[in-house]
Amino acid sequence: MIIKQNKIDFKNITFCIPVRIESMYRMKNLIATLHFLDRYVETNYIILEADKTKLVKNDMNIRNMNYVFVKDEDEIFHHTKYINKMLSFVKTPFAAIWDTDVIVPIEQVHKAYLALHNNKHTLIYPYSGVFLCLNELVSTLFSKTLDIRHIEAQSTKHLIHGSYSVGGAYMVNVGEYINAGGENENIYGWGPEDVERNARIQILELGVKRIEGPLYHLFHTRGLNSSRAEPEIEMKKIKEFCDICGMTTSELREYIKTWSWL
């Protein structure tokens, strides 16, 4: 295991974490995620909180952290819009988009980071697709110790998205990803932005890679922004995803040119 005194140099990448604190679990998980990464890597962070009031305290003692607050009265968290906003702030060639509740073994994160430098992949997942959800007890223990061995030793992990998840955490070549449309802001609220992103990059014939190993998801309660929306909103998102899946490479490139946020 890499010790704190010998942090890995990740200065060419920026970790972007979009935040809306819906419960005490979100805040606790954000702190745990940041301090876990900070224990092992020297890198850059952008934390963007979009909400009615500021709840994140910018006193977490994380080096090279840029905190941004956007006042947003909308009850639905427009995840894709705020990721694009963070990408516009990124000054490094690579970015890692991380959920507040995601823990990935550092060895896997390191392999994904090195793969980005090969310039063969636009999108890299730092895990195999195995997305394991932790219960409240294990999550709390990890938050207190930041010792991933407590997670790996537990038998209570629950596979929640099958063996081919595309959510939670991913890394991109920033320039190439923005040229591919960045995040699709036509997808508003929770899901299916993750599957749309993966499909779009593959239709555009850009490189996608996975790193072997699991992703762990810390426990939190589920509210409006981590569950299905009203049927009208859900159908609009699903239609967007299905329309893109039916496009050829050239059709998709032309469609992306119409996206107003670009």
C-alpha positions in Angstrom: 0.0 0.0 0.0 1.2 3.5 -0.9 2.0 5.5 2.3 1.0 9.1 2.8 4.6 10.4 2.7 4.9 9.1 -0.9 1.8 10.4 -2.5 1.3 9.6 -6.2 1.7 12.5 -8.5 -1.7 13.1 -10.2 -1.1 16.8 -11.0 -2.2 16.4 -14.6 -5.8 15.5 -13.6 -8.5 17.3 -11.7 -11.1 15.4 -9.7 -14.5 17.0 -10.2 -17.3 16.3 -7.7 -20.8 17.8 -8.2 -22.5 18.1 -4.9 -26.0 18.5 -3.5 -26.2 17.8 0.2 -29.5 16.0 0.6 -28.7 14.4 4.0 -26.0 14.0 6.6 -24.8 10.9 4.7 -23.9 13.0 1.6 -21.8 15.3 3.7 -20.1 12.5 5.6 -19.4 10.6 2.3 -18.0 13.6 0.6 -15.5 14.2 3.4 -14.5 10.5 3.4 -14.1 10.4 -0.4 -11.9 13.5 -0.4 -9.7 12.5 2.5 -9.3 9.0 1.1 -8.0 10.4 -2.2 -5.9 13.0 -0.4 -4.2 10.3 1.7 -2.7 8.7 -1.4 -2.5 11.2 -4.3 -1.3 14.7 -4.9 -3.9 16.1 -7.3 -6.4 18.9 -8.0 -10.1 19.1 -7.0 -13.1 21.1 -8.0 -16.2 20.7 -5.7 -19.3 22.4 -7.1 -22.2 22.7 -4.8 -25.5 23.8 -6.4 -28.4 24.3 -4.0 -30.6 26.9 -2.4 -28.1 27.5 0.4 -24.4 26.6 0.9 -24.0 23.5 3.1 -20.4 22.4 2.3 -17.8 23.9 4.5 -14.6 24.8 2.8 -12.4 23.8 5.7 -11.7 20.2 5.0 -7.9 20.7 4.8 -7.6 19.4 1.2 -4.8 20.9 -0.8 -5.5 22.3 -4.3 -9.2 22.3 -3.8 -11.4 24.8 -5.6 -14.8 25.1 -4.1 -17.6 26.7 -6.2 -21.1 27.4 -5.0 -24.0 28.0 -7.4 -27.3 29.2 -6.0 -30.0 26.9 -7.5 -33.6 27.0 -6.5 -34.5 23.9 -8.7 -35.5 20.9 -6.6 -34.0 18.7 -9.3 -30.2 18.6 -9.5 -29.2 19.1 -13.1 -26.1 16.8 -12.8 -25.0 17.0 -16.4 -25.1 20.8 -16.6 -22.9 21.2 -13.5 -20.4 18.6 -14.7 -20.0 20.6 -17.9 -19.5 23.8 -15.7 -16.8 22.1 -13.8 -15.1 20.8 -17.0 -15.0 24.5 -18.2 -12.9 25.3 -15.1 -10.5 22.4 -15.5 -6.9 23.5 -16.4 -5.4 20.0 -16.5 -5.5 17.8 -19.7 -7.5 15.1 -17.8 -10.5 15.1 -15.4 -12.0 12.5 -13.1 -15.7 12.8 -12.5 -16.5 11.3 -9.1 -19.7 10.9 -7.2 -19.7 12.1 -3.6 -20.2 8.5 -2.4 -17.6 6.6 -4.4 -14.5 4.8 -3.2 -12.2 3.1 -5.8 -9.0 1.3 -4.7 -6.0 3.6 -5.3 -4.2 1.0 -7.4 -7.1 1.0 -9.9 -7.2 4.8 -9.9 -3.5 4.9 -10.7 -3.8 2.4 -13.5 -6.6 4.5 -15.0 -4.6 7.6 -14.7 -1.6 6.0 -16.5 -3.9 4.7 -19.3 -5.1 8.3 -20.0 -1.5 9.3 -20.7 -1.4 6.8 -23.5 -3.7 9.1 -25.5 -5.7 6.1 -26.9 -8.8 6.5 -24.8 -11.3 9.3 -24.3 -13.2 7.7 -21.5 -11.8 5.4 -18.8 -13.6 3.6 -16.0 -11.3 2.9 -13.0 -13.2 -0.3 -12.3 -14.5 -3.4 -14.2 -18.2 -2.6 -13.9 -18.7 -4.3 -10.6 -20.5 -1.6 -8.5 -20.8 -2.8 -4.9 -23.1 -1.0 -2.4 -22.1 -0.9 1.2 -24.4 -1.0 4.2 -24.6 1.8 6.7 -22.4 0.1 9.3 -19.5 -0.7 6.9 -19.8 2.8 5.4 -19.5 4.4 8.8 -16.5 2.3 9.8 -14.7 3.3 6.6 -15.6 7.0 7.0 -13.9 6.9 10.5 -10.8 4.9 9.5 -10.4 5.5 5.7 -9.0 1.9 5.7 -10.3 0.2 2.5 -9.4 -3.2 4.1 -12.5 -2.8 6.3 -14.6 -2.7 3.1 -12.8 -5.5 1.3 -13.2 -7.8 4.3 -17.0 -7.4 4.6 -19.4 -10.0 3.1 -22.3 -7.5 3.2 -21.4 -5.8 -0.2 -24.4 -5.8 -2.6 -24.0 -5.8 -6.4 -26.6 -3.2 -7.4 -26.0 -2.6 -11.1 -25.0 -6.0 -12.4 -21.5 -6.6 -13.5 -21.3 -3.8 -16.1 -22.1 -0.6 -14.4 -21.0 2.7 -16.1 -21.7 5.1 -13.3 -20.1 6.4 -10.2 -16.6 7.3 -11.4 -14.9 7.9 -14.8 -11.9 9.7 -16.2 -11.7 11.6 -19.5 -9.3 13.4 -21.8 -10.9 16.8 -21.3 -10.4 18.2 -24.9 -11.6 15.0 -26.6 -14.5 14.7 -24.3 -15.7 18.2 -24.8 -15.4 17.7 -28.6 -17.6 14.7 -28.2 -20.3 16.9 -26.6 -19.2 16.7 -22.9 -22.2 15.9 -20.7 -25.6 15.7 -22.4 -27.6 18.4 -20.7 -30.7 17.2 -22.4 -30.7 14.6 -19.7 -32.1 16.4 -16.7 -32.0 14.8 -13.2 -31.0 11.3 -12.1 -30.3 8.8 -14.9 -29.7 7.7 -17.6 -26.8 10.0 -18.2 -24.2 7.3 -17.4 -25.4 4.8 -20.1 -25.9 7.6 -22.6 -22.3 8.8 -22.1 -20.9 5.4 -22.6 -23.0 4.7 -25.7 -22.2 8.1 -27.3 -18.5 7.7 -26.9 -18.6 4.3 -28.5 -20.9 5.4 -31.4 -18.4 8.2 -32.0 -15.7 5.4 -32.3 -13.6 7.0 -29.5 -11.6 4.9 -27.1 -13.2 3.4 -24.0 -11.3 1.4 -21.4 -12.0 -0.4 -18.1 -9.6 -1.2 -15.3 -10.1 -4.5 -13.4 -11.5 -4.3 -9.9 -14.6 -3.1 -8.1 -16.1 0.3 -7.2 -17.6 0.7 -3.7 -20.6 2.9 -3.0 -21.0 4.3 0.5 -24.4 4.2 2.0 -26.9 7.1 1.8 -30.6 7.5 1.9 -32.3 8.1 -1.5 -34.3 11.2 -2.2 -35.5 13.1 -5.3 -32.1 13.3 -6.9 -31.2 9.7 -6.5 -34.4 8.0 -7.8 -36.8 8.1 -10.7 -38.5 11.4 -11.5 -42.0 12.1 -12.7 -43.1 10.0 -15.8 -43.0 13.0 -18.2 -39.4 13.8 -17.3 -38.4 10.1 -17.3 -39.8 9.6 -20.8 -38.0 12.6 -22.2 -34.7 11.3 -20.9 -35.3 7.8 -22.2 -36.2 9.1 -25.6 -33.0 11.1 -25.8 -31.0 8.1 -24.9 -32.8 5.8 -27.4 -32.5 8.4 -30.2 -28.8 8.6 -29.7 -28.4 4.8 -29.6 -30.1 4.7 -33.0 -27.7 7.1 -34.7 -24.8 6.5 -36.9 -21.4 8.0 -36.2 -22.0 10.9 -38.7 -25.6 11.5 -37.6 -24.4 11.7 -34.0 -21.6 14.2 -34.8 -24.2 16.4 -36.6 -26.6 16.2 -33.7 -23.9 17.2 -31.2 -23.3 20.3 -33.2 -26.8 21.5 -32.3 -26.1 21.3 -28.5 -26.4 24.8 -27.2 -24.0 24.4 -24.3 -21.2 23.8 -26.7 
